[in-house]
Amino acid sequence: MLTFTYSPSEKRGSRIKEISVSGHPIELDKEYVVATNDFLAVGGDEYRAFGEAIKSSRDFSVMGGMMKGEKVVYIDSGRWLRDVMLEYIKELKRIAPTVEGRIVEIR
């Protein structure tokens, strides 16, 4: 599980203070495997980290507007994330969100 602390009052690029994976601080010279949705993978909400990881691939290429490289595996199920979530919510019939403590704001 990934956890992090952040300070929203800091300037952009300096807000994240501590990042841990499975309770251990990340190693800055190590690469990690991450699962995400296509919105973030392609830079949604100006989140460009995944796109930059793709560009650092040795075999990086752009084909028809799609970026690809050895550091990325993209599986298109042909289903929209919103539809997958809607089906899940209908199946559960009840949503009970909880605070997990994975993201901690520093004031």
N, C-alpha and C positions, 0 to 999 in steps of 0.2 A: 504494500500500500504506500502511495506517495503522500507525504504531508509537507506543508510549508507554512511559514509565517511571512506576513507582508505588512508594510506600512503605506497606506494609501496617501499619506501626506508627503511622501518622498517624490522626487521627480521621476518621470517615466524612465525605465531602465534600471532604477535603483530601488524599487519598491520591495522586491523579494529579498528576504533576509536569511532564511534558513530553509533548506530543502532536505528531506530525508526519504529514503526508500527502505521499507521494512524496518524502520527505527534506526537506520544508519545514515549518517550524512552522505550526500552524493559525493562521488569522486569526479572532479571537474575534467580529468583526462580520460574518463571512461565513457563509453557509449551505452545507452540504455534502450531497451525495447519498450515502446509505448503504443497503446491502442487508443484510437480516438475516432471521432466521426469525420465525415468528409468535409463538413463546414469548417472545422478547425484545421484540418489537414491542408486545405487550400488557402488558408489565410483569413478566414472569417473573423470579424471584429478586430482586424489589423494584427492578428496573432500570426506572425511570420516564421516562428521557430521551426515548424515542421517543413515548410517550403525551403528554408535555408539548409536543413538537413538533407533534403532531396538533392539540392544543388551541389552539395559537397560530395555526392556519390561519384565514383570514378567513371561510371557509365551514364551520367546524367544526360538526358535529352528531353526535348519538347516535341511532342507529336500531336498535331491537331489540337493544340491548346492543353494537352495533358502532360504534366511533368512526370518523369519516371526515372528510377535509379535503383541500384542494388540495395539501398538502405530503406526501401519502401515496399511494402506489400499491400496492395489495394484490392479488396474483394468487393465487387459491386453485386449485392444480392438482388438488385433491381427493385428494391423497396426503399421508400423514403423513411428516414429516421422517425419523422412525426407519425407515420402510419404504424411503425413497429411499436412506438410508445403508446399510441392509442389502443392498439390491440392488447398490450400488456395491462393497461389500466382497466380496460373492459373485463379482462379475465380476472383480475384481482378484486374488482368491484369496490375497492377501498384503497386510498392512498394515505399512508401514515409516515410522512417524512420525519426524519430525526437528524439532530446535529451529531455528526460523527467526529468532529474535532480534527478533521484532516486539514482544514484551512483556518489559520488563526490570524486575526487582525491585531497588529501592534499599534497601540494608541500613544 
